[in-house]
Amino acid sequence: MTALRSHLRRWFVPVADGQQIVGAAPPVAVWRMLRLFWPDVKPFRGRIAIGLLFLAAVPALETVEIWLFGHVVDDVLVPGDIAALLPIALIYLGLAVAGGIAGFGDAYYATWVGEHFVLRLRTRVYAHVQTLSPAALDRRRLGDVLTRLTGDIQAIESFVLAGIGEGISAILRILFFGTALFVLDWQLALASLVVAPLFFVAARGFVGLVRGAAREKRRRSGSLGAVAEEALGQAALVQSLGAEERERERFVREGERIVEAELAATRIRATFAPITDLIRLAGVLAVLALGVWAIQRGDLTLGGLLVFMTYLSQLYGPIRDLSSLSTTIFQAAAAAERVVELLDEEPTVRDREGARPLRRVRGHVELRGVSFRHPGADRDALSDVSLVVRPGETVAIIGESGAGKSTLASLLLRFADPSAGSLHLDGHDLRDVTMASVRENVGLLLQDAPVPDAPLRDVISAGRPDASDEEIEAAARAAGIHDVIAAMPDGYATRAGQRGRGMSGGQRQRVALARTLLRDAPVLVLDEPTTGLDAASKAALLEPLQAAARTRTTLLISHDPDVIACADRVIELRDGKLVAPPTGGAERHIGVALATTIGRSA
């Protein structure tokens, strides 16, 4: 028996694979989901009320139409009185027009509310994801996050709006059709409802199976998105390694797992449907037998029996729909759980209550006993680091990979807060001021500066969307990229290409530098700005970098001796600690950098 139950479970619920690319989201109670998503429904209460009126009108009009059918049989067909058909036909015509209006209103308002709800929720989740630190997002699969923002949120509409709408529609149909049945013949109506509880018993047995299959399908959809995003985002690497076939096989493998999950869900639905059909057939046959008996006794007319059977067929449908509504809810809830998990992840950095905006600073940077440990790490990335950088000073930070250089930069931009100690700008603790104002005062240039596929004018002005064309060009000149852009066929309207691949590495870095300079932050953080550039590209970038550093407090994170030579001072981080700074002039600085680079390579 145990083996049989295990076999049946595998038949209905796909077994989770051992090596999961994306983990399953934790279960969430239905009431909590409704509470979380209600704020996104609340603004549309007025339109929902109008939609409900149309929703109620549809079964009410259907009830009247079916009732009239009995008069057609008893007053027109049985006596053969064609004259009696005219008034009934006119009533049918009016009901058809009213039904068309009600159906249109129901469909339109349901779609309007549903789509606006999805847009509002998707925007809220997207805005929340943007508050998460880069490190937190790096721990997630980007393709899975995108799947949650698109397909999973779309599925939630079925849970919050469509599911509830279907439930209300089913209840209204049961009320209208059930009332009509009791008006026609209450004894026959009671007999017809004997089988109704069997629908709910059957549905209850399938609920757990549906939930398991739905969860596994949504998880596997996230895995497929993750595989596709990784391969397409690194297409050049995949092709250079000749790994196209391997990536195709990974994609097919994840796609096949989705097929398995969908087949399991289909087996559940296909098994449930004939069971409910048998229950409905049993009820119809029982009522048909009792109805014929009632006609023989003269308690019911032929038209009345036909109307009764029509109402009954219409009644069993919503009863079955209501009993299987839990199936729809759990399928949508599986997607909702993945979105809730994303919303439950709290940003590691928030503005304190009462945090005030930081005005433009002079650029006095100070670290006071700063320590920081990444989540899950067994040692500090930075340990008791104290440092003062004066306004206008350029300080190079050197050290082996993993020494804590980039961690220091992320703390200065408040991508994270110190585990101990504090960072100050012009004497202000960064935790006492708003994050937005900190980032207005601290500019960042990464070693692989991201450049979106947009017109170069928009790429450069991303930090200051209100900048004039003259200001954009001035920033491009300062970054040494204006002449290159001006020589392009479309000038500043030229698109950068996917991930900026329409330009060389050096050109991308100078465009990114122009974007940083246009923001005009008094503190500049340069994180390995020349990594991967050839000698010519590096030479073209160094001059504007030096010019930008002269008027700003600048932190240079680099292993490049040419970049370090631009610094007024060099400090070294080793295993997260600040070691004694090198002395002996610029030559000594470069020597230390070379030794660090050689040691890192070794």
Secondary structure in CASP SS format (residue, H / E / C, confidence):
PFRMAT SS
TARGET T0000
AUTHOR 0000-0000-0000
METHOD secondary structure of the structure
MODEL  1
M C 1.00
T H 1.00
A H 1.00
L H 1.00
R H 1.00
S H 1.00
H H 1.00
L H 1.00
R H 1.00
R H 1.00
W H 1.00
F H 1.00
V C 1.00
P C 1.00
V C 1.00
A C 1.00
D C 1.00
G C 1.00
Q C 1.00
Q C 1.00
I C 1.00
V C 1.00
G C 1.00
A C 1.00
A C 1.00
P C 1.00
P C 1.00
V C 1.00
A C 1.00
V H 1.00
W H 1.00
R H 1.00
M H 1.00
L H 1.00
R H 1.00
L H 1.00
F H 1.00
W H 1.00
P H 1.00
D H 1.00
V H 1.00
K H 1.00
P H 1.00
F H 1.00
R H 1.00
G H 1.00
R H 1.00
I H 1.00
A H 1.00
I H 1.00
G H 1.00
L H 1.00
L H 1.00
F H 1.00
L H 1.00
A H 1.00
A H 1.00
V H 1.00
P H 1.00
A H 1.00
L H 1.00
E H 1.00
T H 1.00
V H 1.00
E H 1.00
I H 1.00
W H 1.00
L H 1.00
F H 1.00
G H 1.00
H H 1.00
V H 1.00
V H 1.00
D H 1.00
D H 1.00
V H 1.00
L H 1.00
V C 1.00
P C 1.00
G C 1.00
D C 1.00
I H 1.00
A H 1.00
A H 1.00
L H 1.00
L H 1.00
P H 1.00
I H 1.00
A H 1.00
L H 1.00
I H 1.00
Y H 1.00
L H 1.00
G H 1.00
L H 1.00
A H 1.00
V H 1.00
A H 1.00
G H 1.00
G H 1.00
I H 1.00
A H 1.00
G H 1.00
F H 1.00
G H 1.00
D H 1.00
A H 1.00
Y H 1.00
Y H 1.00
A H 1.00
T H 1.00
W H 1.00
V H 1.00
G H 1.00
E H 1.00
H H 1.00
F H 1.00
V H 1.00
L H 1.00
R H 1.00
L H 1.00
R H 1.00
T H 1.00
R H 1.00
V H 1.00
Y H 1.00
A H 1.00
H H 1.00
V H 1.00
Q H 1.00
T H 1.00
L C 1.00
S C 1.00
P H 1.00
A H 1.00
A H 1.00
L H 1.00
D H 1.00
R C 1.00
R C 1.00
R C 1.00
L H 1.00
G H 1.00
D H 1.00
V H 1.00
L H 1.00
T H 1.00
R H 1.00
L H 1.00
T H 1.00
G H 1.00
D H 1.00
I H 1.00
Q H 1.00
A H 1.00
I H 1.00
E H 1.00
S H 1.00
F H 1.00
V H 1.00
L H 1.00
A H 1.00
G H 1.00
I H 1.00
G H 1.00
E H 1.00
G H 1.00
I H 1.00
S H 1.00
A H 1.00
I H 1.00
L H 1.00
R H 1.00
I H 1.00
L H 1.00
F H 1.00
F H 1.00
G H 1.00
T H 1.00
A H 1.00
L H 1.00
F H 1.00
V H 1.00
L H 1.00
D C 1.00
W H 1.00
Q H 1.00
L H 1.00
A H 1.00
L H 1.00
A H 1.00
S H 1.00
L H 1.00
V H 1.00
V H 1.00
A H 1.00
P H 1.00
L H 1.00
F H 1.00
F H 1.00
V H 1.00
A H 1.00
A H 1.00
R H 1.00
G H 1.00
F H 1.00
V H 1.00
G H 1.00
L H 1.00
V H 1.00
R H 1.00
G H 1.00
A H 1.00
A H 1.00
R H 1.00
E H 1.00
K H 1.00
R H 1.00
R H 1.00
R H 1.00
S H 1.00
G H 1.00
S H 1.00
L H 1.00
G H 1.00
A H 1.00
V H 1.00
A H 1.00
E H 1.00
E H 1.00
A H 1.00
L H 1.00
G H 1.00
Q C 1.00
A H 1.00
A H 1.00
L H 1.00
V H 1.00
Q H 1.00
S H 1.00
L C 1.00
G C 1.00
A C 1.00
E H 1.00
E H 1.00
R H 1.00
E H 1.00
R H 1.00
E H 1.00
R H 1.00
F H 1.00
V H 1.00
R H 1.00
E H 1.00
G H 1.00
E H 1.00
R H 1.00
I H 1.00
V H 1.00
E H 1.00
A H 1.00
E H 1.00
L H 1.00
A H 1.00
A H 1.00
T H 1.00
R H 1.00
I H 1.00
R H 1.00
A H 1.00
T H 1.00
F H 1.00
A H 1.00
P H 1.00
I H 1.00
T H 1.00
D H 1.00
L H 1.00
I H 1.00
R H 1.00
L H 1.00
A H 1.00
G H 1.00
V H 1.00
L H 1.00
A H 1.00
V H 1.00
L H 1.00
A H 1.00
L H 1.00
G H 1.00
V H 1.00
W H 1.00
A H 1.00
I H 1.00
Q H 1.00
R C 1.00
G C 1.00
D C 1.00
L C 1.00
T C 1.00
L H 1.00
G H 1.00
G H 1.00
L H 1.00
L H 1.00
V H 1.00
F H 1.00
M H 1.00
T H 1.00
Y H 1.00
L H 1.00
S H 1.00
Q H 1.00
L H 1.00
Y H 1.00
G H 1.00
P H 1.00
I H 1.00
R H 1.00
D H 1.00
L H 1.00
S H 1.00
S C 1.00
L H 1.00
S H 1.00
T H 1.00
T H 1.00
I H 1.00
F H 1.00
Q H 1.00
A H 1.00
A H 1.00
A H 1.00
A H 1.00
A H 1.00
E H 1.00
R H 1.00
V H 1.00
V H 1.00
E H 1.00
L H 1.00
L H 1.00
D H 1.00
E C 1.00
E C 1.00
P C 1.00
T C 1.00
V C 1.00
R C 1.00
D C 1.00
R C 1.00
E C 1.00
G C 1.00
A C 1.00
R E 1.00
P C 1.00
L C 1.00
R C 1.00
R C 1.00
V C 1.00
R C 1.00
G C 1.00
H C 1.00
V E 1.00
E E 1.00
L E 1.00
R E 1.00
G E 1.00
V E 1.00
S E 1.00
F E 1.00
R C 1.00
H C 1.00
P C 1.00
G C 1.00
A C 1.00
D C 1.00
R C 1.00
D C 1.00
A C 1.00
L E 1.00
S E 1.00
D E 1.00
V E 1.00
S E 1.00
L E 1.00
V E 1.00
V E 1.00
R C 1.00
P C 1.00
G C 1.00
E C 1.00
T E 1.00
V E 1.00
A E 1.00
I E 1.00
I E 1.00
G C 1.00
E C 1.00
S C 1.00
G C 1.00
A C 1.00
G C 1.00
K H 1.00
S H 1.00
T H 1.00
L H 1.00
A H 1.00
S H 1.00
L H 1.00
L H 1.00
L C 1.00
R C 1.00
F C 1.00
A C 1.00
D C 1.00
P C 1.00
S C 1.00
A E 1.00
G E 1.00
S E 1.00
L E 1.00
H E 1.00
L E 1.00
D C 1.00
G C 1.00
H E 1.00
D E 1.00
L H 1.00
R H 1.00
D H 1.00
V E 1.00
T C 1.00
M H 1.00
A H 1.00
S H 1.00
V H 1.00
R H 1.00
E H 1.00
N H 1.00
V E 1.00
G E 1.00
L E 1.00
L E 1.00
L C 1.00
Q C 1.00
D C 1.00
A C 1.00
P C 1.00
V C 1.00
P C 1.00
D C 1.00
A C 1.00
P E 1.00
L H 1.00
R H 1.00
D H 1.00
V H 1.00
I H 1.00
S H 1.00
A H 1.00
G H 1.00
R C 1.00
P C 1.00
D C 1.00
A C 1.00
S C 1.00
D H 1.00
E H 1.00
E H 1.00
I H 1.00
E H 1.00
A H 1.00
A H 1.00
A H 1.00
R H 1.00
A H 1.00
A C 1.00
G C 1.00
I C 1.00
H H 1.00
D H 1.00
V H 1.00
I H 1.00
A H 1.00
A C 1.00
M C 1.00
P C 1.00
D C 1.00
G H 1.00
Y H 1.00
A H 1.00
T C 1.00
R E 1.00
A C 1.00
G C 1.00
Q H 1.00
R H 1.00
G H 1.00
R C 1.00
G C 1.00
M C 1.00
S C 1.00
G H 1.00
G H 1.00
Q H 1.00
R H 1.00
Q H 1.00
R H 1.00
V H 1.00
A H 1.00
L H 1.00
A H 1.00
R H 1.00
T H 1.00
L H 1.00
L H 1.00
R H 1.00
D C 1.00
A C 1.00
P C 1.00
V E 1.00
L E 1.00
V E 1.00
L E 1.00
D E 1.00
E C 1.00
P C 1.00
T C 1.00
T C 1.00
G C 1.00
L C 1.00
D C 1.00
A H 1.00
A H 1.00
S H 1.00
K H 1.00
A H 1.00
A H 1.00
L H 1.00
L H 1.00
E H 1.00
P H 1.00
L H 1.00
Q H 1.00
A H 1.00
A H 1.00
A H 1.00
R H 1.00
T C 1.00
R C 1.00
T E 1.00
T E 1.00
L E 1.00
L E 1.00
I E 1.00
S C 1.00
H C 1.00
D C 1.00
P H 1.00
D H 1.00
V H 1.00
I H 1.00
A C 1.00
C C 1.00
A C 1.00
D C 1.00
R E 1.00
V E 1.00
I E 1.00
E E 1.00
L E 1.00
R E 1.00
D C 1.00
G C 1.00
K E 1.00
L E 1.00
V E 1.00
A C 1.00
P C 1.00
P C 1.00
T C 1.00
G C 1.00
G H 1.00
A H 1.00
E H 1.00
R H 1.00
H H 1.00
I H 1.00
G H 1.00
V H 1.00
A H 1.00
L H 1.00
A H 1.00
T H 1.00
T H 1.00
I H 1.00
G H 1.00
R H 1.00
S H 1.00
A C 1.00
END
